[in-house]
Amino acid sequence: MQVLVTGGAGYIGSAVAEELIAQGHAVVVLDNLSKGHRDAVPAGALFLHADLSDAPSLRNALERHRIEAVVHMAADSLVGESVADPAKYYANNVGNGLALLDAMRAVGVAKLVFSSTVAVHGEPQKLPIEEGDPTDPINPYGETKLAFERALRWYDRAYGLRSIALRYFNAAGATETSGERHDPETHLVPIVLQAAAGERPEVQVFGNDYPTRDGTCIRDYIHVRDLARAHVLAIAACERGTDVYNLGCGGDGSTVLEVIEAARAVTKREIPVRIGPRRPGDPARLVASSERAARELGWQPLENDIRTIVESAWRFYERRR
Ligand SMILES: NC(=O)c1ccc[n+]([C@@H]2O[C@H](COP(=O)([O-])OP(=O)(O)OC[C@H]3O[C@@H](n4cnc5c(N)ncnc54)[C@H](O)[C@@H]3O)[C@@H](O)[C@H]2O)c1
């Protein structure tokens, strides 16, 4: 297939592009490089430096390259920034997303895989979080992802645009060529590795008095390669109609201290830790269920051991220094 990956110069998008190419598909990456890196785009993909709001470029990309399916990863995704500047998030995550759907409609591309987030559920009422659980986002980031998911349902009903939204928490780890390089970095694994490398003085842990096995928060980490496989499987699943799948690590998640311990073991370096107070709005435990994804997409995480994830991230980190 000919597949367009929006945001394919970003962390997860570049891994998706790599997986698509490995499976024999032709890939066009469209990215404005606001957050992504040109050198993250796999060599086998065609790169278009454009913004989603640039309707002529978008339409031209879909038409000229005879795109059959789109994997939509381009978005702004910083929770704190979304609270401070919701307009930016509505414009990019909803407005530009709808521009993409309109271009697809105009050209007759009818399959889309959307990278959503489990943040659409807000504070979970039970764990692990399943697709049918209530959606009540607590920040504009989650809200804008949910708004786009909802638009997708109506676009299917009215225009026959088939889509699969994938909701997950924390992508982590690296492929052989592509890894996490966010700026600012807000994700735990790269932050811990920066501390191991001496690039930051310490890792701040927000609370160690939660009702968890070591008192620190439990989160669901999925290897970026497993996520890439899920996105590729979801393209085929579009045929069956519009749907939503939650993706989880399949186990009980990892505590903050377990991630730090894994990084100490992998890097064999000191990682200074400072325990601070809890952050408001941080639930003790967040894990998603991937039971439906396993049953219906045939997906399960293959590299969900936190040490394997950290090892791959460290290999990427060392290669880039
Ligand atoms: N990283 C995670 O843990 C995580 C978890 C759940 C969902 N997601 C979702 O997965 C997707 C990718 O996340 P990521 O961590 O790889 O982020 P990222 O910032 O590395 O990648 C996003 C890419 O989109 C590009 N982009 C943004 N707006 C654009 C626009 N208007 N036009 C063209 N390109 C644009 C950026 O330049 C960047 O390369 C996002 O939609 C995010 O919400 C990420």
The ligand as a Gaussian input file, in Angstrom:
#p B3LYP/6-31G(d) Opt

LIG

0 1
 N        4.591000       9.829000      23.168000
 C        3.613000       9.224000      23.818000
 O        3.852000       8.591000      24.844000
 C        2.205000       9.238000      23.274000
 C        1.190000       8.579000      23.996000
 C       -0.115000       8.578000      23.466000
 C       -0.399000       9.187000      22.258000
 N        0.609000       9.841000      21.594000
 C        0.280000      10.498000      20.313000
 O        1.135000       9.981000      19.322000
 C        1.444000      10.992000      18.367000
 C        2.953000      11.113000      18.208000
 O        3.548000      11.402000      19.462000
 P        5.119000      11.615000      19.580000
 O        5.486000      11.384000      21.001000
 O        5.789000      10.851000      18.511000
 O        5.198000      13.184000      19.317000
 P        6.235000      14.004000      18.412000
 O        6.066000      15.436000      18.815000
 O        7.584000      13.401000      18.473000
 O        5.641000      13.803000      16.944000
 C        4.608000      14.592000      16.414000
 C        5.074000      15.059000      15.034000
 O        4.034000      15.806000      14.406000
 C        4.604000      16.930000      13.752000
 N        3.515000      17.928000      13.666000
 C        2.805000      18.488000      14.664000
 N        1.886000      19.328000      14.167000
 C        2.003000      19.277000      12.821000
 C        1.313000      19.931000      11.756000
 N        0.337000      20.823000      11.989000
 N        1.675000      19.661000      10.486000
 C        2.678000      18.767000      10.228000
 N        3.371000      18.124000      11.189000
 C        3.026000      18.388000      12.480000
 C        5.759000      17.357000      14.656000
 O        6.750000      18.105000      13.981000
 C        6.290000      15.992000      15.108000
 O        7.277000      15.496000      14.225000
 C        0.778000      12.273000      18.848000
 O       -0.435000      12.412000      18.163000
 C        0.525000      12.001000      20.318000
 O       -0.590000      12.703000      20.794000
 C        1.894000       9.885000      22.075000

